[in-house]
């Protein structure tokens, strides 16, 4: 199984997460707020919503860059060809936690 599909399966196992297609991605949300999306076109592209501070840390990693359509609010793009599953999952979990906080505000 590819890194990309492994990540997708791990996200699907997170409690209280829902999913629906949006903007060409299979998006996953918690409490109605999206925190991660898996591209329907590229089997390597994962986008994650982080805080701006965590975004700045994440983009120092090879294979992670600001996501063009949401960089101003903390979204990153992970290239799963270059980022190991464990590292990508770390950022997805941080995105999940960040988004839970946003949803409760």
N, C-alpha and C positions, 0 to 999 in steps of 0.2 A: 504494500500500500504506500502511496506517495505521502510525503510530508504534508502536502496540502489536504489530502483526504483524511489523514490522521488527525490533523488539527480540527477539521470540520466535525469529525465524529466526537472529539473531546468536547467541543463547544456544545454540541447537541445534548450531551450528558449533564450539563450544568443545570441544577434545579431552577425552576421558575423562568427559564428562558423560552421565548417564543421566536418563531421564524416566519419570514415572508419575503418574497422577491421584491426588490425595489432598486430602481436605477441601474439595472444590469448586474445586481449582486443578490446573493442569497443572504439576507441580513438577519441578524440575531439581536433580540432586544431583551431588556429586563425592565419591568414596570413601564412598558410602553416606549422606552428610549433605546435607540440602536447603539450598540457598542462595537460590533464587528460585522464585516461583510466579506463574503467570498465571491470573487468575480465569476460570473457565468461565462465569460469569454476567455479568460486566462486561468489555467489551472495552477497558477503560482502566486496570484495576487490576492492578498488579504489586507483589508483596511481595518484600522482600530482607532477608536476614539479615546484619547488620553487627556490628562490635564496639559496645559501648555508647558509646565515645568517638566513633566515626564516625557512629553514630545521632544523637548530639547535634548534630553538624555538619550532617548531611543534612537534619534537620527544620527547619533555618533557611531552606531553599529553598521557595519557593512551589510547592505541589503535592505536597509530601512531608510525611508525618506519621507518628508512631509507629503501628504496626499493633496494633490492640486486642488481638489474641489472642497476641501475642508481644513486646510492647513491652519487657517486663522483661528479655528476653535480646537485645535489639538489633534486632528486626525493624522494618522501615519499610514504609509503603504509598506507592507512587508513582502519582499520577494522570497518565497519559500524555497527557491533554488539555492539561495545563499544563506538563509537564516535557519539554523537548526530548529527542530520541533520544540525542544525545551525552551529555547530563547523566545521563539514566537509565542508559545503558550504563556510564558511569563508576561509578555506585553498584553496579550488578550485578557488574562486574568486581572491585570491592572486596569485595563479598559472597562472590564465588567464592574470592578469595585468603584471606579470613578463615576461610571454611569449610574450605579445604584444611588450614589450620593446626590447626583444631579436630579434624579427622578424624585427624590424625597424633598427637594427644596421647593 
